[in-house]
Amino acid sequence: MNLRYLPDGFALFEERCKPFAEVGSGADAGALFNGQREVSLGELASRTRMVKSSVFRILYTLGQLGYVEKDSQGRYSLTARWENLCLGAQPTRELIRISAPLMADLRNHYKETVNLGVIDGGDVLYIYVIESPHAFRLAAHAGMRSPLYSTALGKCLLSHLSSEQVEGILNRHPI
């Protein structure tokens, strides 16, 4: 594993994650989820042929680093942070490429800042911003994070989730 591309703290637990190497490279570890959004501890233990306690310790560490989340029913899901780590910026670039012309049209029509963001844990992660042409403006910048509940964009993103998903986020990231 090439550690120069990994965030701080990741190398400290690399040794504990070696059993996940059975599925190939770090990006392939996402294959453990087998295309499912949420997977139980038991399912992951079965797929890795490891005891649940070992899988739990790995998932706990990944959770502390922000790479997986556990919902109220005990099911785990990969976060946007995991996808960014494993896939790099390619999906983000594609989303920006598709969205930028529409965002520019919105900014030009309404003369206001337009933000593109994704849910990452309990935060909105801004991935692209086109600022208002006004001299006085409040604008986020790409890479900035804000609690979901504290921004219009965050509330908009939350409004498109199920009640269970919102409750899960609020349970893991209380106000």
N, C-alpha and C positions, 0 to 999 in steps of 0.2 A: 504494500500500500504506500503510495507516495504522499507523505505527510505534509509536504509544503502547500498543498491545496486544502488542507483541513483546518477548521477553526481551532482556536485555542481550547485546550481541555480535551479535545477528541483523542489525541494520542495517549492520554493518561488511561483511557479505558480500552484501547485497541486490543490489548492482550485478552481481555474478558470477552471480546467479540469474535475471537478466532473461530469458534464453532460455526459462526454464520458463514465462514468462508466456504463451507460445503456447497453453497449455492453459487459460488463464483466470486466475481468482483463485488466491491461495495455497492455498486449500482444494482447488481443482480439480487442483492439482499432484499430489495423491494419485491422480488418475485416470491418471497415467502408469503406475501399477502395474496398471491395468486389472483390478482385483478380485483380482489375484494377491498372495499373501502375500510371495513372494520373486521378484525379477526380476534378471536378469543385467545387467552393464554394457552389453553389446552390445544387448540388448533396449531398454534405456532410451535409448541413443544413437540407435537406429533410430526410436523413437517421437518423439524430440525433433528428429530430423534434424540432430543435432550430432555432431561428432567425439568419439570415445571419450575423448580426453584432457580435453576441456572438461567432459564429463559426469562424468568421474572427479574433477576438481577440485571441482566442485559437490558431489558425493556425499561427498568427503573432508571438506569444510567442514561439511556437514550432519551427518556422523558425529561430528566434533569437538564440535559443539553438542548432540549427543545426539538428533538427529531421525531418523537412519537407522542401521541396523546392517548389517554385512557378515558373512555366515556363512563357515564354513570352505571352502565351495565357490565363494566369490566372488559370491554372490547377495546382493542388497540387500533390506532390508525396512524399512518405516516403523515407528517406535517409538510408544509411548503418548504420548510427549512431543509428537510431530508431530500426533497426533490431538487432543491437548489444545489445541495452538496453533491448529489450523485449525477444530476443531469447538466449541471453548470447553468449558464445563462441562456441556453438555447430556447427553452419554452418561453422565457420572459421576453427575449428578443422577438420571437414570433408574435406574441401577444401585443407587444408595442408596435410592431410593423403593421398589424391589422388595425389596431386602435388609433394610432396617431392621426391619420387623416380625419377620422370622425371627431376626435378630440379637438383638432384644429378648427374644424367647422363649428363646433360648439363654442369654443373660445371666441372665434371671430363674430359669431352671431350674438352672443350674450355679453361679450367683453368681460368675462370673469375667468378665474383660474379653473382649470379642469384637471382632476386627479384620476389616476388609474392605480388601483390598489388591490391587494388580495388579503384574505384572512390568514394570519399566521399566529396560531395560538390564540391569545386573548387580544391580539393587536391587529390593526390594519397596517400592512406593509406597503408603503407607497413605492410603485415601481416606475411610474412615469408621471411627470407633471408638466403641463403647459401653463405658464403664468399669465395672469391678466395683464392687459396693456396699461392699466391704471397705475399711476405713480404710487399710490398708497394701496397696499394689498398684503394680505396674510397668505403665505404660500408654503406648502410642504416642499420637500425635495425628495428625489428618488433615494430610497434606502432608509428614509425616516420611518419611525414607528410611532403609533399613537394607540391608546386603548380603544377598542372597538366602540365602547359606549360613549366615548367623548367627542366623536367627530361625526359629521353628517355622512361621510363616506362609510364609516364603520356601521352606523345605524342602517344605512341603505343595504350594506352587505348582510347584516344580521336579519333584515326584514325578508330576505329570500331564503332563509333557513327554516327548517321545521322547529317547532317549539322544543322538541327533545334536543336538537342540535344546539339551540341557543342556551337551554338550561345546562347542557354539558359544558359549554364554553364558560358560562358564568360560574359553574361549580369548580372548574379547574382554575379559573382566573377571576376570583371575586372582585367586586367593585370596592 
